[in-house]
Every structure is written in C-alpha cells, then in structure tokens.
Amino acid sequence: MPRTTVFAAILFSSAAWLAALVWFAGDARATCERHASTATCVTLLR
C-alpha cells in the first residue's frame, strides 16, 4: 500500500474517533444537565 493511503486511513480513523468522543461527551453533558441532581456528574464534566 502507498504511504499516502496508509496516512489517509490513519487520519480518517483518528478523526472518526475524535468525532465519536466529542459526540459522547456532549451527550453525557446533556444527560447530566437533565438529571442535575447528580453532583458528581456535573463535577466530572466541569
């Protein structure tokens, strides 16, 4: 495989991981705000 293909694949997979992480963090934050009674959750995401 050419180096550019390998590099593109690595870049794409890391970008996908980052997007998933950001989406998950945003989702967790929204869930925490909905159930604001859990103080630990709010503290963790600060």
C-alpha positions as CSV (number, residue, x, y, z in Angstrom):
1,M,0.0,0.0,0.0
2,P,1.3,3.5,-0.8
3,R,2.3,5.6,2.2
4,T,-0.4,8.3,1.4
5,T,-3.1,5.7,1.6
6,V,-1.9,4.5,5.0
7,F,-1.6,8.0,6.2
8,A,-5.1,8.9,5.0
9,A,-6.5,5.8,6.7
10,I,-4.9,6.7,10.0
11,L,-6.0,10.3,9.7
12,F,-9.6,9.2,8.9
13,S,-9.8,6.7,11.7
14,S,-8.4,9.2,14.3
15,A,-10.8,11.8,13.1
16,A,-13.7,9.4,13.5
17,W,-12.6,8.5,17.0
18,L,-12.3,12.2,17.9
19,A,-15.8,12.9,16.5
20,A,-17.3,10.0,18.5
21,L,-15.5,11.2,21.6
22,V,-16.9,14.8,21.2
23,W,-20.4,13.4,20.5
24,F,-20.3,11.2,23.5
25,A,-19.0,14.0,25.8
26,G,-21.7,16.3,24.5
27,D,-24.4,13.6,25.0
28,A,-23.1,12.9,28.6
29,R,-23.2,16.6,29.4
30,A,-26.8,16.9,28.1
31,T,-27.8,13.9,30.2
32,C,-26.2,15.4,33.2
33,E,-27.9,18.7,32.8
34,R,-31.2,16.8,32.5
35,H,-30.5,15.0,35.8
36,A,-28.8,17.8,37.6
37,S,-29.3,16.0,41.0
38,T,-26.1,14.0,40.4
39,A,-23.4,16.5,41.6
40,T,-20.6,14.1,40.9
41,C,-21.6,14.0,37.2
42,V,-21.5,17.8,37.0
43,T,-18.2,18.0,38.8
44,L,-16.6,15.4,36.5
45,L,-17.6,17.2,33.3
46,R,-16.5,20.7,34.5
